Every structure is written in structure tokens, then in C-alpha cells.
Amino acid sequence: MTPLTALLLTIPPLLWAGNAIVGRMVHTLVPPMTLNFLRWALALLILLPLAYPVFKPNSRLWPHWKQFALLGLLGIGLFNSLQYLALQSSSPINVTLVAASMPIWMLLIGWLFFGAKIAPKQIIGALLSVSGVLCVLSRGDIHQLLSLHLVPGDIFMIIATIIWCAYSWLLTKWKEPSEIRSDWAAFLLAQVTFGVLWSGAFSISEWTVAHQHITWGWPLALALTYVAVGPAVIAFRCWGAGVKHAGPNIAGFFSNLTPLFAALMSSAFLGEMPHLYHAAAFGLILGGIVFSSRT
């Protein structure tokens, strides 16, 4: 765990916190599957000038297209669509609480399917980190947590969290062609290309099943720009590099910074000053990250 790796794994939660807020803000303007498709279609256009040689006939992408198609399905098509779908019916506090279980799922999936060993310090780190998240979500009051009730959106987020953990493990276990893995833009573009195809299929199904509408305007345009550039291109670039250096188990703890950043952003938008429980939560989450990553 170097300072650069810690930074790489901190930037995505910050951007993803903004993604959750923006996704909730525009949930009445655009259907969730369509929002995901538009987001990644724009990201593809951003990446194309940086890595278009990956589509050449002699590119190493084509012998490994099934591998990239699965990564695109899990990390781009399913996870993000389910997250936006969860925000349609679930409150932000519930969605954040469900996503806070990621370190636990990361450990279990690694142990069950990838032969990873779970060290006692990782279990303690997971408990510390989740405790910090609960501190934020409860605002220092346990009664806030006891009053929560699961809705369909919470179930969607549980599934999304498990899918993201599987995606993160595959990033470290699969051996992609070196010429693609060494070029972050090409590696991401290879995934996004298939992810856009999956997202497009989900969007078509969404419009086929029920009547949908899109409210075009500057709010939606600004939202699409943010989610395409920040949480998509920049966050995925940093997350992929961070997971490569630190491993999925350690990276899973950094994901718990997302609800903390979301709480601080909400406070900023509402004009509320940070409270003592924010500092306590940050200490617990940071303690979980440091404790679990100690050699």
C-alpha cells in the first residue's frame, strides 16, 4: 500500500458518491437503463481518440473478446444499470447502507471462487470499516438504522454489489494481453465497447416492457457529462490501477469511503456543517483500511 495506490483507490469513491447523488437527482428525467446506456456511450466517444488502434484487425482484443465481453457485462452493463434502478425506488441512505457490505462480499467471493485466504486482520478491518459507514448512516443515532426497511431497490443494490465484487476479482485473476493491459485507455475501451452493447440491449428492453420518456434539457446534459467523465472514465481508470496494485480485498475497504463522501456532499448541498460523527466515521473507515492492509 503506497500513497499513490491509496490515492488511486480514494478517487473512485469520491466520484461514485457524486454519481449516486446525480443519479437520484435525474431519476425522474431519464429511465435508469437508458441513463446507463447514454453514460457509457459518451464515455466510449471520449476514449475512442485515445485508444482506437485497439479495434484494428490484428489487435489482441479479438482473440480475447469473450473475456472483455464478460467484464463489460459485469462492470458496466449490470452493476451500473442495477445501481440506477435501485435509486428509482430506494432512498439514498438505504442504497448506501447496502453497498457498504462490499468488503464482506469481496472476502467471501474471493474465498469461495478464487481460492483467496481470509486473514483475521481482514475480518477486523471489515468490521471497523462497516462500523464507520453505519456511524455516518445513523448520524450517531442507532434508531435511524432500526427504522430502515428494505424495498426492491435495496435488493437490486445487493445484487449489484455482488456483481461488482466478482468484476474486481476478475480484474486481478485474468491475464489480458500485455499490449492492452499496459494501455489503460485501450483496456477500458475494450470493456466499454461491450458494455455499451449490453447497456443498449437493457435499454431497448426497458422501452419495450413499459412506456418511458426522457426530459431533455441542461440539467440532464450536465448530469450526463459528469457521469460519463468522472464516475465512468476517471473512476474506472483509477479503480483498475488500484485493484491491480492492492488486490480486491483491500480495494473493497476503500469503497466504504463512498457513503462518507456522499454524506459530506449532501451536507454541502444542504448547507449543513459536518458533525462529530463524520470525524468518528472517517476514523473507523480509515482504521479498517490501514489495519487490513498492514503487512
C-alpha positions as CSV (number, residue, x, y, z in Angstrom):
1,M,0.0,0.0,0.0
2,T,1.8,3.1,-1.2
3,P,0.5,6.7,-1.1
4,L,-0.2,6.5,-4.9
5,T,-2.2,3.3,-4.6
6,A,-4.2,4.9,-1.7
7,L,-4.9,7.9,-3.9
8,L,-6.0,5.7,-6.8
9,L,-8.4,3.9,-4.6
10,T,-9.8,7.1,-3.0
11,I,-10.6,9.0,-6.1
12,P,-13.3,6.4,-7.3
13,P,-15.4,6.6,-4.1
14,L,-15.3,10.3,-4.3
15,L,-16.6,10.3,-7.9
16,W,-19.0,7.5,-7.2
17,A,-20.6,9.4,-4.3
18,G,-21.3,12.2,-6.8
19,N,-22.7,9.6,-9.2
20,A,-25.2,8.4,-6.6
21,I,-26.3,12.0,-5.9
22,V,-26.6,12.9,-9.6
23,G,-28.4,9.6,-10.4
24,R,-31.0,10.4,-7.7
25,M,-31.4,13.9,-9.0
26,V,-32.2,12.9,-12.5
27,H,-34.2,9.7,-11.8
28,T,-37.4,11.4,-13.0
29,L,-35.8,12.8,-16.2
30,V,-34.5,9.6,-17.8
31,P,-35.1,5.8,-17.3
32,P,-32.3,4.0,-15.4
33,M,-31.2,1.6,-18.1
34,T,-31.3,4.4,-20.7
35,L,-29.2,6.7,-18.3
36,N,-26.6,4.0,-18.1
37,F,-26.5,3.5,-21.9
38,L,-26.2,7.2,-22.6
39,R,-23.5,7.5,-19.9
40,W,-21.3,4.8,-21.4
41,A,-21.9,5.8,-25.0
42,L,-20.5,9.2,-24.1
43,A,-17.6,7.5,-22.3
44,L,-16.9,5.5,-25.4
45,L,-16.7,8.6,-27.5
46,I,-14.2,10.1,-25.0
47,L,-12.0,7.0,-25.1
48,L,-12.1,6.4,-28.8
49,P,-9.5,9.0,-29.8
50,L,-7.2,7.8,-27.1
51,A,-7.3,4.0,-28.0
52,Y,-8.8,3.5,-31.4
53,P,-6.0,1.1,-32.5
54,V,-7.5,-1.5,-30.2
55,F,-10.1,-2.1,-32.9
56,K,-7.6,-2.9,-35.7
57,P,-8.0,-6.4,-37.3
58,N,-4.7,-7.6,-35.8
59,S,-5.5,-6.3,-32.3
60,R,-5.1,-8.7,-29.4
61,L,-8.7,-7.8,-28.4
62,W,-10.4,-10.1,-30.8
63,P,-8.8,-13.4,-29.5
64,H,-9.9,-12.4,-26.0
65,W,-13.3,-10.8,-26.9
66,K,-15.3,-13.2,-24.7
67,Q,-13.2,-12.2,-21.7
68,F,-13.8,-8.5,-22.3
69,A,-17.5,-9.1,-23.1
70,L,-17.9,-10.6,-19.6
71,L,-16.0,-7.7,-17.9
72,G,-18.2,-5.3,-19.8
73,L,-21.4,-7.1,-18.8
74,L,-20.5,-7.2,-15.1
75,G,-18.7,-3.9,-14.5
76,I,-20.6,-1.7,-16.9
77,G,-23.8,-3.3,-18.1
78,L,-25.2,-4.9,-15.0
79,F,-23.6,-3.1,-12.0
80,N,-24.4,0.4,-13.2
81,S,-27.9,-0.4,-14.5
82,L,-28.8,-2.0,-11.3
83,Q,-27.5,0.9,-9.3
84,Y,-29.6,3.4,-11.2
85,L,-32.5,1.1,-11.0
86,A,-32.1,0.9,-7.2
87,L,-32.2,4.7,-6.9
88,Q,-35.7,4.6,-8.5
89,S,-37.4,3.0,-5.5
90,S,-34.9,3.1,-2.7
91,S,-33.7,6.0,-0.6
92,P,-30.0,7.1,-0.8
93,I,-29.4,6.1,2.8
94,N,-30.6,2.5,2.1
95,V,-28.6,2.2,-1.1
96,T,-25.5,3.4,0.6
97,L,-26.1,1.0,3.5
98,V,-26.4,-2.0,1.2
99,A,-23.3,-1.0,-0.8
100,A,-21.4,-0.8,2.5
101,S,-21.4,-4.6,2.6
102,M,-18.9,-4.7,-0.2
103,P,-15.9,-5.7,1.9
104,I,-17.7,-8.7,3.3
105,W,-18.8,-9.8,-0.2
106,M,-15.3,-9.2,-1.6
107,L,-13.8,-11.5,1.1
108,L,-16.5,-14.2,0.6
109,I,-16.3,-14.3,-3.2
110,G,-12.5,-14.4,-3.2
111,W,-12.6,-17.3,-0.7
112,L,-15.4,-19.3,-2.4
113,F,-14.4,-18.9,-6.1
114,F,-10.9,-17.6,-6.3
115,G,-9.1,-19.6,-3.6
116,A,-8.2,-16.4,-1.6
117,K,-7.4,-16.8,2.1
118,I,-9.2,-14.6,4.6
119,A,-6.8,-13.3,7.3
120,P,-8.1,-12.4,10.7
121,K,-6.9,-8.8,10.3
122,Q,-9.1,-8.5,7.2
123,I,-12.2,-9.5,9.2
124,I,-11.4,-7.0,11.9
125,G,-10.7,-4.4,9.2
126,A,-14.1,-5.1,7.6
127,L,-15.9,-4.7,10.9
128,L,-14.2,-1.4,11.6
129,S,-14.9,-0.1,8.1
130,V,-18.6,-1.1,8.2
131,S,-18.9,0.4,11.6
132,G,-17.7,3.7,10.2
133,V,-20.3,3.5,7.5
134,L,-23.1,2.7,10.0
135,C,-21.9,5.7,12.0
136,V,-22.5,8.0,9.1
137,L,-25.8,6.5,8.0
138,S,-27.2,6.6,11.6
139,R,-25.9,10.2,12.2
140,G,-24.8,8.9,15.5
141,D,-28.3,7.6,16.4
142,I,-28.9,3.9,16.3
143,H,-32.7,4.4,16.0
144,Q,-32.1,5.7,12.4
145,L,-30.8,2.2,11.4
146,L,-33.5,0.4,13.3
147,S,-36.2,2.2,11.3
148,L,-34.9,1.2,7.9
149,H,-36.9,-1.1,5.7
150,L,-35.8,-3.0,2.6
151,V,-37.5,-2.2,-0.7
152,P,-37.0,-3.6,-4.2
153,G,-34.2,-1.1,-4.8
154,D,-32.3,-2.5,-1.9
155,I,-32.4,-6.0,-3.4
156,F,-31.2,-4.6,-6.7
157,M,-28.2,-2.9,-4.9
158,I,-27.3,-6.2,-3.1
159,I,-27.1,-7.9,-6.5
160,A,-25.1,-5.0,-7.9
161,T,-22.6,-5.1,-5.1
162,I,-22.0,-8.8,-5.5
163,I,-21.6,-8.3,-9.3
164,W,-19.0,-5.6,-8.7
165,C,-17.0,-7.8,-6.3
166,A,-16.9,-10.5,-9.0
167,Y,-15.8,-8.0,-11.6
168,S,-13.0,-6.7,-9.3
169,W,-11.7,-10.2,-8.7
170,L,-11.7,-11.0,-12.4
171,L,-9.5,-7.9,-12.9
172,T,-6.7,-9.5,-10.9
173,K,-7.1,-13.2,-11.9
174,W,-7.4,-12.9,-15.7
175,K,-4.3,-12.3,-17.8
176,E,-5.2,-9.9,-20.5
177,P,-2.8,-9.3,-23.5
178,S,0.1,-7.2,-22.2
179,E,-0.3,-4.6,-25.0
180,I,-3.9,-4.0,-23.9
181,R,-3.4,-4.2,-20.2
182,S,-0.4,-1.8,-20.3
183,D,-2.6,0.9,-22.0
184,W,-5.3,2.0,-19.6
185,A,-7.4,3.6,-22.3
186,A,-7.3,0.6,-24.5
187,F,-8.1,-1.7,-21.6
188,L,-11.0,0.4,-20.6
189,L,-12.2,1.0,-24.1
190,A,-12.3,-2.8,-24.7
191,Q,-14.6,-3.2,-21.8
192,V,-16.7,-0.1,-22.5
193,T,-17.3,-1.3,-26.1
194,F,-19.0,-4.5,-25.0
195,G,-20.6,-2.7,-22.0
196,V,-22.3,-0.2,-24.3
197,L,-23.7,-3.2,-26.3
198,W,-25.1,-4.8,-23.1
199,S,-26.4,-1.5,-21.9
200,G,-28.1,-0.8,-25.2
201,A,-29.8,-4.2,-25.0
202,F,-31.0,-3.5,-21.5
203,S,-32.3,0.0,-22.6
204,I,-34.2,-1.5,-25.5
205,S,-35.8,-4.0,-23.1
206,E,-36.7,-1.2,-20.8
207,W,-38.6,0.8,-23.5
208,T,-40.2,-2.4,-24.8
209,V,-41.6,-3.5,-21.4
210,A,-43.2,-0.2,-20.5
211,H,-43.7,3.3,-21.8
212,Q,-40.8,5.6,-21.0
213,H,-39.9,9.2,-21.5
214,I,-36.8,11.5,-21.4
215,T,-36.9,15.1,-20.3
216,W,-34.1,16.7,-22.3
217,G,-32.5,19.9,-21.0
218,W,-29.4,21.4,-19.4
219,P,-29.9,19.5,-16.1
220,L,-29.8,16.2,-17.9
221,A,-27.0,17.3,-20.2
222,L,-24.8,18.4,-17.3
223,A,-25.6,15.2,-15.4
224,L,-24.6,13.0,-18.4
225,T,-21.4,14.9,-18.8
226,Y,-20.4,14.4,-15.2
227,V,-21.3,10.7,-15.0
228,A,-19.6,9.9,-18.3
229,V,-16.3,11.7,-17.5
230,G,-15.9,11.3,-13.7
231,P,-17.5,8.2,-12.4
232,A,-17.0,6.4,-15.7
233,V,-13.7,7.1,-17.3
234,I,-11.6,8.6,-14.5
235,A,-13.0,6.4,-11.7
236,F,-12.7,3.2,-13.7
237,R,-9.1,4.1,-14.7
238,C,-8.1,4.7,-11.1
239,W,-10.0,1.7,-9.7
240,G,-8.5,-0.7,-12.2
241,A,-5.0,0.5,-11.4
242,G,-5.6,0.5,-7.7
243,V,-7.0,-3.0,-7.6
244,K,-4.0,-4.2,-9.7
245,H,-1.6,-3.0,-7.0
246,A,-3.5,-3.6,-3.8
247,G,-5.8,-6.5,-4.6
248,P,-9.6,-6.7,-4.5
249,N,-9.8,-7.4,-0.7
250,I,-8.0,-4.2,0.2
251,A,-9.8,-2.2,-2.5
252,G,-13.1,-3.3,-1.2
253,F,-12.5,-1.4,2.1
254,F,-11.8,1.9,0.1
255,S,-15.3,1.5,-1.4
256,N,-16.7,2.3,2.0
257,L,-15.4,5.8,1.6
258,T,-18.3,6.4,-0.8
259,P,-21.1,6.8,1.8
260,L,-18.8,9.1,3.8
261,F,-18.2,11.3,0.8
262,A,-21.9,11.2,-0.1
263,A,-22.8,12.4,3.4
264,L,-20.3,15.2,3.2
265,M,-21.6,16.2,-0.3
266,S,-25.2,16.2,1.0
267,S,-24.2,18.3,3.9
268,A,-22.5,20.8,1.5
269,F,-25.6,21.0,-0.8
270,L,-27.9,21.4,2.2
271,G,-25.7,24.0,3.8
272,E,-25.1,21.8,6.9
273,M,-21.8,21.8,8.7
274,P,-20.0,18.5,9.3
275,H,-20.7,16.9,12.7
276,L,-18.6,14.9,15.1
277,Y,-20.0,11.6,13.8
278,H,-18.4,12.4,10.4
279,A,-15.0,12.6,12.0
280,A,-15.7,9.4,14.0
281,A,-16.8,7.6,10.9
282,F,-13.8,8.7,8.9
283,G,-11.5,7.4,11.7
284,L,-13.2,4.0,11.7
285,I,-13.2,3.6,7.9
286,L,-9.6,4.7,7.7
287,G,-8.7,2.4,10.6
288,G,-10.3,-0.5,8.7
289,I,-8.3,0.3,5.6
290,V,-5.0,0.7,7.4
291,F,-5.5,-2.4,9.7
292,S,-6.5,-4.7,6.8
293,S,-3.6,-3.6,4.6
294,R,-0.8,-4.0,7.2
295,T,2.0,-6.4,6.3
